[in-house]
Amino acid sequence: MIRVTKIQIPGLETRKPRRLYVCTPKDYETSGRRYPVLYMFDGHNVFYDRHATYGKSWGMREYLAKAKLPLILVAVECNPEGNRRLNEYTPWAFNRRGVGRIEALGRTTMDWITGQLKPEIDRAYRTLPDRDHTLIAGSSMGGLMSLYAVLADNDVFSRAAVISPSLWVDRQKMNRLIADTPLRQPTRIYMDCGTGECTEGERAGMLNTLFDTARRLTKAGCEVAVRTVPGGRHCEADWEKRIPVWMDYLMPETAEEIE
């Protein structure tokens, strides 16, 4: 079941309230069990094509139903107004040609997720609230935020799916965060990008950045799976195809093991 409510995020208010999606397993009402929780960015693109920015969602509802994963999924809609999604989904300010100056509101976003949203979810639902059962995932700028979250909020999240991440945003600060963050164990990260996400001339640089980041994470003590997707594009239709790969890596447990 998917419950959709309208919310405002303090400090990140929108003209129209944004959507919060909470998807519970089919047996949630009858099982009496507690469940791991996966938080996802760009929630409007996660479940419903009619809500998705470009008319195609990730199809997570169908995947979860087919896979029968014992998991609660919480997804938060981004700020759709102008460039404010970029502001919310970066921990470091930057300038972008054609866009201008982007503010760093990623920390504000994470403070709300960890300080307000997660406690509310843990109160309202039968969750397994410890870090070992708390995951985070996102793509593009949401992928950057997922990597930032599992590092900067490592006491909250133990696993992250970093899909087609925007690692071009201040690589020096990301490298410093990786090097300077004491990580709890286990910390497991899945990373990927598609070879069709950029021009041929940009491909080598994109892949070098991806694999260099993975090496740094491994050196810091993370369990890392890094993957290139031949021909993979930067869009929800292609990200949907990758779901079984990263979910199998991040959640290898069976329902019995989670119980």
QUIGIMO-V193313 format. One record per backbone hydrogen bond with DSSP energy under -0.5 kcal/mol. CO is the residue of the C=O (numbers start at 0). NH is the residue of the N-H. If there is no record, write none. Layout:
# QUIGIMO-V193313
<<CO,NH> <CO,NH>>
This chain:
# QUIGIMO-V193313
<<0,2> <0,23> <1,3> <2,4> <2,21> <4,19> <6,17> <7,9> <8,11> <17,6> <18,76> <19,4> <20,74> <21,2> <21,23> <22,72> <24,27> <26,29> <26,30> <27,31> <34,127> <35,71> <36,38> <36,134> <37,73> <38,136> <39,75> <41,44> <42,45> <42,46> <44,57> <45,59> <47,50> <47,51> <51,54> <58,62> <59,63> <60,64> <61,65> <62,66> <63,67> <63,68> <68,70> <69,35> <71,37> <72,22> <73,39> <74,20> <75,42> <77,79> <79,81> <80,83> <82,85> <82,86> <83,87> <84,88> <86,89> <86,104> <89,105> <93,101> <95,98> <95,99> <99,95> <100,102> <101,93> <102,104> <104,108> <105,109> <106,110> <107,111> <108,112> <109,113> <110,114> <111,115> <111,116> <112,117> <115,119> <116,120> <117,121> <118,122> <119,123> <120,124> <124,126> <125,34> <126,128> <129,132> <130,133> <130,157> <132,36> <133,157> <133,158> <134,38> <135,160> <136,40> <137,162> <138,141> <139,143> <139,165> <140,144> <141,145> <142,146> <143,147> <144,148> <145,149> <146,150> <147,151> <148,152> <150,153> <152,155> <152,156> <157,187> <158,135> <159,161> <159,189> <160,137> <160,162> <161,191> <162,139> <164,166> <165,168> <167,169> <169,173> <170,174> <171,175> <172,176> <173,177> <174,178> <175,179> <176,180> <179,181> <180,182> <186,222> <187,159> <188,224> <189,161> <190,226> <191,163> <191,164> <192,228> <193,196> <198,201> <198,202> <199,203> <201,205> <202,206> <203,207> <204,208> <205,209> <206,210> <207,211> <208,212> <209,213> <210,214> <211,215> <212,216> <213,217> <214,218> <215,219> <216,221> <217,220> <221,223> <222,188> <224,190> <226,192> <227,229> <228,194> <228,231> <231,195> <232,234> <234,237> <234,238> <235,239> <236,240> <237,241> <238,241> <238,242> <239,242> <241,244> <241,245> <242,246> <243,247> <244,248> <245,249> <246,250> <253,257> <254,258>>
